[in-house]
Amino acid sequence: MALAYPWRRLVVAAVVVLAIGMAAAAVGPVDIPPLTLMRIVADRLPVVNLAPDWPDSWETIVWDLRLPRIVLAGIVGAALALSGSTYQGLFRNPLADPYLIGVASSAGLGAIIVLTTGVPHSSGGVSLLPAAAFVGGLGAVTVAYLIARGSDGVPLTTLILAGVAIAYLTGAVGSLLMIRSESDLRPVVSWLLGGFISAQWKHVVMVLPYMVPSVLIVMTYGRVLNVLQLDEEHSRQLGVNVERTKLLLIGAASLATAAAVAFSGPIGFVGLIAPHAVRLVWGVDYRTLLPMAALVGAGFLILADTVARTLLSPVELPVGIVTAFCGAPFFLYLLRRRRGISM
Amino acid sequence: MLSVENISFSYRDGPVLDGLGLQVRDGERVGIVGPNGAGKTTLIRLVSGVLRPDAGKVLVGGTDLAALSSNKRARLVSVVPQNPQLPLGFSVLDLVLMGRNPHLKLLQWERQTDVDVASHAMDLTDTLHLAGRTLATLSGGERQRAVIAMALAQEAPLLLLDEPTANLDVGHQTSVMDLVREVQGRRGGAVLIAMHDLTLAALYCDRIVMLADGRCHAEGPPARVLTAENIAHVYDSQVHVLTHPQSGTPVVLPAPNGHTRPERNANRI
């Protein structure tokens, strides 16, 4: 019996995600031939110097409009799938998703406050909308964690219930603000539906500092997440420092989720189904499940966003509608084929 | 090997253990018996380090458990819990390899030596042929053996078992206890078993510790502890104690209507 890390499967998945990204960059109101697209991208690489034989507008379309959007969708998809896997593993609950303990509705409250109360949307070049959403999302998790914490640790059921209660509360405050608001609510609704319509490279740069440490922490704990599937007491008897693991993983997953929601709004479904799809096809070992789920989430959200912007072009569909429309039937098919879920 | 020194422990709703002391030597197999609520499971949790005593000490191999990190503790004490929650999607090999967790660093993938130790543990528990099967497909007895294999893979000198024969039929009860005895014979170490079944405890343990009200009521070889008098006192129940025809150990037979209080209730009805 030999154990080997399934590198090949991961590399193949990564290549597929890259291919999806390139294909997504090629389609739109202006279709760009794949070869030209690759040359446009290659030309930007430091050592490559090609003679441009394409219109300047193509370069703008690819580089300033489509690619930042694709890259951001990929990062957000990966972050949501990774957080979803982490929550499902930590809470030993197949229904867990990244928004389980209140990140989404509390981030929404932050966004609604900025959009309806006449607070300036940006200050000194810093955009306040994502900042408020980020603070709202992380704040909710922090409050839930502190409420749940007792003398001998943080009972996870209490944490979930506290998170759900906070989600209802912030959701109610958000609704109240919207009803009392005299300003145009369309920006609020569009934010709440989620999407990448205004994605820019600068957003990618702002998201990465939160994603990188979160991803590293979560990936480091893959084997411990396997052990935690037993139960907390049994894991302790196997040498796991359960409370420290909970704090680190909840912190990392919530940080990634809050950063993703801050820039894209609360996009549903990716964080729930990507981990299950991976589990059903490739098994339950978190060491491979986590990176595979991240890649599947990235590829899926890039595809969904591409459908969202091209299907009824020039009208954009909210990406959350697309993720639900494509994801739900596929997920049901997987459930049917494998007859149920085992965690 | 194990030295429990004068420990006391209370849950929120009252004390469970009150100044309990207990020794287990290397190579010894000790059974903990006592009525429901006497503190058997609490004692197992204290000795595995999941709970900390309010007073007193638990020493394993001379080291105070409270001073150890969770990893180091798990290298000294392994536990077969009463009702383990098993992740059914994992294979038997995956499960047994989880027993290697205290020997691995966070990012470390299992090494060949870990796979060897796991294979050996599966060999001892007769689960090697199940290595690739997922836990969902195993019977209750097979799962029990896989969990024992996982505990053995920890390579801890002290093995704790909490009611290992609960929910098993008579054939599986003896085969699990035979297994525990045989494994201990081959790998050494000390074994502490919490048990309900007094006859089985007498058959398989060198020494019995009888708990009552958070203290040790009687302690010693099975024949000296499992007397009708001790059992009547601790369990509030009249029993017959016979001698096992094969091993000579006490056999505890329940006596109908031997319980003092139900008899009164029966009269009332």
Chai-1 contact restraints between the chains, C-beta under 6 A:
chainA,res_idxA,chainB,res_idxB,connection_type,confidence,min_distance_angstrom,max_distance_angstrom,comment,restraint_id
A,M1,B,V115,contact,1.0,0.0,6.0,A-B,restraint_1
A,L3,B,E110,contact,1.0,0.0,6.0,A-B,restraint_2
A,T220,B,L106,contact,1.0,0.0,6.0,A-B,restraint_3
A,T220,B,L107,contact,1.0,0.0,6.0,A-B,restraint_4
A,V227,B,M98,contact,1.0,0.0,6.0,A-B,restraint_5
A,V227,B,N101,contact,1.0,0.0,6.0,A-B,restraint_6
A,Q229,B,P87,contact,1.0,0.0,6.0,A-B,restraint_7
A,L230,B,Q85,contact,1.0,0.0,6.0,A-B,restraint_8
A,D231,B,Q85,contact,1.0,0.0,6.0,A-B,restraint_9
A,E233,B,V50,contact,1.0,0.0,6.0,A-B,restraint_10
A,H234,B,P81,contact,1.0,0.0,6.0,A-B,restraint_11
A,H234,B,P84,contact,1.0,0.0,6.0,A-B,restraint_12
A,R236,B,V50,contact,1.0,0.0,6.0,A-B,restraint_13
A,Q237,B,S48,contact,1.0,0.0,6.0,A-B,restraint_14
A,Q237,B,V79,contact,1.0,0.0,6.0,A-B,restraint_15
A,L238,B,A74,contact,1.0,0.0,6.0,A-B,restraint_16
A,L238,B,N101,contact,1.0,0.0,6.0,A-B,restraint_17
A,G239,B,S70,contact,1.0,0.0,6.0,A-B,restraint_18
A,G239,B,N71,contact,1.0,0.0,6.0,A-B,restraint_19
A,G239,B,A74,contact,1.0,0.0,6.0,A-B,restraint_20
A,G239,B,N101,contact,1.0,0.0,6.0,A-B,restraint_21
A,G239,B,P102,contact,1.0,0.0,6.0,A-B,restraint_22
A,N241,B,S70,contact,1.0,0.0,6.0,A-B,restraint_23
A,V284,B,G89,contact,1.0,0.0,6.0,A-B,restraint_24
A,V284,B,F90,contact,1.0,0.0,6.0,A-B,restraint_25
A,S342,B,L88,contact,1.0,0.0,6.0,A-B,restraint_26
A,S342,B,G89,contact,1.0,0.0,6.0,A-B,restraint_27
A,S342,B,A136,contact,1.0,0.0,6.0,A-B,restraint_28
A,M343,B,P87,contact,1.0,0.0,6.0,A-B,restraint_29
A,M343,B,G89,contact,1.0,0.0,6.0,A-B,restraint_30
